[in-house]
Amino acid sequence: MNYKGYYDFYREYPYKCQPPPGKVVALPYIKSKDEVCDHEYTLSYKEYITILKCIFKFTLLYLRQGSKLNLPHKLGYLIIKRYQGTYKDFNDSEKRKKNLNLKGGKFKLLWYRHTTDNGYLPNKWKWRVFLTKYSWKYMFKYYTENFIEFRNLKESIR
């Protein structure tokens, strides 16, 4: 499965421009025919990454409140839901203990897709949305400190 990173997003941006070359080749490398430095929307790689990080941060802040994030072109919506979960203690194989920080609860990011006749999503089994490791840690820390907001999330069936 291929994951999209910042570099992949930047490669698809039409108005790329690198700062003047120094002694070292700038990363990511951009071919001279792909560079457009005289357009008003021209961005360097660092500027583009800063904008993307802000966008992802604010969508995560929006989702952690329990709100739905509607996607364009009738592709559905994203939402964070909680569910009751347990984990197995490997030292004592017969007992199952609950997640004590969130009182047995877990959360997950769900993508509800509307693809019957309304939206066009080819090979919908290939497309998934994941939170990164940093995002999971951030959300878990936030919900353990603000347990009431975790309890206000909508309940989900596994």
KAGIMO-V600468 format. One record per pair of residues at least 6 apart in sequence whose ideal C-beta (glycine too) atoms are under 8 Angstrom apart, sorted by the first residue. I is the first residue (numbers start at 1). J is the second residue. Records with the same first field share a line. If there is no record, write none. Layout:
# KAGIMO-V600468
I->J ; J
This chain:
# KAGIMO-V600468
1->126 ; 128
3->130
6->48 ; 49 ; 52
7->28
9->48 ; 52
10->16 ; 28 ; 45 ; 48 ; 49
11->28
13->43 ; 48
14->36
15->36 ; 39 ; 41 ; 42 ; 43
16->30 ; 34 ; 35 ; 36 ; 42 ; 43 ; 45
17->30 ; 35 ; 36 ; 37 ; 42 ; 43 ; 44
18->26 ; 30 ; 35 ; 44 ; 45
19->26 ; 44
26->45
27->45
28->45
36->42
43->51
59->69 ; 78
60->131 ; 135 ; 138 ; 139
62->69
63->69 ; 78 ; 79 ; 80 ; 109
64->80 ; 139 ; 142 ; 143 ; 149
65->149
66->79 ; 80 ; 149 ; 152 ; 153 ; 154
67->79
68->77 ; 78 ; 79
69->77 ; 78 ; 79
70->77
71->77 ; 78
73->119 ; 120
74->114 ; 118 ; 119
75->113 ; 114 ; 115 ; 119 ; 121
76->111 ; 112 ; 113 ; 114 ; 115 ; 119
77->111 ; 112
78->109 ; 110 ; 111 ; 112 ; 129
79->109 ; 110 ; 112 ; 154
80->107 ; 108 ; 109 ; 110 ; 139 ; 153
81->107 ; 108 ; 110 ; 153 ; 154 ; 155 ; 156
82->105 ; 106 ; 107 ; 150 ; 151 ; 153 ; 154 ; 155 ; 156
83->105 ; 106 ; 107 ; 108 ; 155 ; 156 ; 157 ; 158
84->104 ; 105 ; 106
85->98 ; 99 ; 104 ; 105 ; 106
86->96 ; 97 ; 98 ; 99 ; 104
87->96 ; 97 ; 98 ; 99
88->96 ; 97
89->95 ; 96 ; 97
98->104
99->105 ; 106
101->140 ; 144
102->140 ; 143 ; 144 ; 147 ; 150
103->147
105->150 ; 151
107->139 ; 143 ; 150 ; 153
108->156
109->129 ; 130 ; 131
110->156
111->128 ; 129
113->119 ; 121 ; 124
115->121 ; 124
121->127
131->139
142->149
143->149 ; 150
